[in-house]
Amino acid sequence: MKKIKYLIIGAGPSGLTLAHSLLNRGISLSQILVLEKENVAGGLCRSEIVDGGPIDIGGGHFLDVKHKDVLEFLFRFLPQNEWIRYDRVSKINLHDQMIDHPLESNLWQFSIDTQVDYLESIAQAGCVQGADKPEAFADWCRWKFGSRVADDYMLPYNRKIWSMDPNLLGTYWLYKLPNVSFRETLQSCLQGKPYGSLPAHGVFLYPKKYGYGEVWRRMGEALGSSLKTKTTIESVDIEKRIINKTWEADYIFNSAPWESWLKWTLQIPSDIEDEIRKLYKVSIDVDYKSENLETKAHWIYEPDESIPHHRKLIRSNFVSNSRGYWTETNSARSNNTSEWRHRNEFAYPVNTINKRDSISKILDWAKSKKIIGFGRWGTWEHMNSDIAVKSALELSMNF
Ligand SMILES: Cc1cc2nc3c(=O)[nH]c(=O)nc-3n(C[C@H](O)[C@H](O)[C@H](O)COP(=O)(O)OP(=O)(O)OC[C@H]3O[C@@H](n4cnc5c(N)ncnc54)[C@H](O)[C@@H]3O)c2cc1C
């Protein structure tokens, strides 16, 4: 039996950051072990070379610039001069027209008749009229954006990405979206210019010569023999924190989906097992197309429910010396393809109505066993990689 102080499950951005952050705090490499089932580090942020250029196999990945500490940390592995800064160009393909995202700030780009239809509907929206906020997702969308934006864009797009009844989703995760203002929308239409604040990734970084996976690959490499890739977990003794009858840990940090734990051990109490089974996830297929598209967009949202994918990533517009694009499709909506495809079984944790209760019970129980859930799957949070890094940096401060 090998004794390890900190055993980390998963070498995605969260696991890699936690390992490096513990190292920075003076803990020796011999006390840290990261176990990863894939053959390379990076998790959903990995890239592969396809048709002569990189593809981000977990979907389109862009680094947000708002957290300085996160950038400083990542620049240690992929220096600042190896990234390009882009001003985001993202479009929505609606009514056979490419409208800038977000839709509610850019209705002025439609014909006058269409603008009037949208404005009329926004004037009647619940949040404009002062009505109480509804709990069900579909009602919430109509309350927030008016029926027209909800029915043309928000609801079809959400039905595509989640492939489930939108009313099974909670609304607690949408608090960041600003209220739609009739006055500002009207002003924007009259002046012919957008209003409101920039969406996430308004400015983003992407590696100059590589895919998004390069920074994480380098972080994994820097861990040397403390990162074990191609390692499948077969058993966990929860009481003694022994993994695969080989490693005994003081603490286990888990960034893998909790449902995997049901295969590794019989020691999970039945009430916690019930909560784990209530966690929903979405799988996403990433499909490569070699055709070059005539657009300046970095990505395009596709709410039309007659086509399977919900987003196109125009890699020739942000990956140097590349051609073509890739699509993201909920695996439940995917057709067969003869071209390159990568299926991400765990892509989006779903914010169902009861998720917060379930995950908090799971995390409390795990913590009582010195097993700490963190990262996208360990906390079942729809977090971007900059937030995964930030949270892991903060977590390391407690150990
Ligand atoms: C379609 C899509 C688009 C996205 N776009 C962006 C974006 O533009 N910008 C951005 O910053 N973020 C984006 N993200 C989010 C980003 O992918 C995540 O924030 C990030 O990957 C979370 O890191 P993590 O380490 O917590 O989880 P993951 O990346 O999922 O890593 C978990 C790791 O655990 C490993 N693992 C799982 N099970 C086991 C096991 N049984 N044994 C050992 N290891 C295991 C996995 O192989 C993986 O390496 C996007 C995600 C998706 C799905």
The ligand as an ORCA input file, in Angstrom:
! r2SCAN-3c Opt
* xyz 0 1
  C     -19.539     22.349    -25.093
  C     -18.713     23.016    -24.014
  C     -18.203     24.271    -24.247
  C     -17.433     24.891    -23.267
  N     -16.902     26.120    -23.531
  C     -16.063     26.694    -22.642
  C     -15.406     27.920    -22.963
  O     -15.582     28.508    -24.036
  N     -14.564     28.445    -22.049
  C     -14.322     27.827    -20.858
  O     -13.511     28.347    -20.086
  N     -14.940     26.668    -20.527
  C     -15.798     26.091    -21.384
  N     -16.408     24.907    -21.074
  C     -16.281     24.360    -19.703
  C     -14.987     23.598    -19.443
  O     -14.923     22.479    -20.279
  C     -14.976     23.161    -17.983
  O     -15.089     24.278    -17.146
  C     -13.729     22.464    -17.527
  O     -13.382     21.421    -18.373
  C     -13.960     21.938    -16.111
  O     -12.816     21.275    -15.660
  P     -12.926     20.063    -14.649
  O     -11.551     19.613    -14.405
  O     -13.749     20.466    -13.491
  O     -13.790     18.951    -15.424
  P     -13.374     18.088    -16.695
  O     -12.719     18.931    -17.712
  O     -14.612     17.365    -17.108
  O     -12.307     17.089    -16.129
  C     -12.645     15.968    -15.360
  C     -11.537     14.951    -15.530
  O     -11.857     13.815    -14.744
  C     -11.526     12.686    -15.520
  N     -12.295     11.534    -15.036
  C     -13.614     11.321    -15.150
  N     -13.933     10.124    -14.649
  C     -12.772      9.588    -14.194
  C     -12.432      8.363    -13.584
  N     -13.364      7.441    -13.388
  N     -11.152      8.128    -13.250
  C     -10.186      9.044    -13.491
  N     -10.447     10.227    -14.096
  C     -11.722     10.482    -14.432
  C     -11.925     13.060    -16.927
  O     -11.336     12.200    -17.901
  C     -11.394     14.473    -16.977
  O     -10.053     14.514    -17.376
  C     -17.204     24.243    -22.019
  C     -17.716     22.969    -21.800
  C     -18.469     22.352    -22.786
  C     -19.026     20.970    -22.558
*
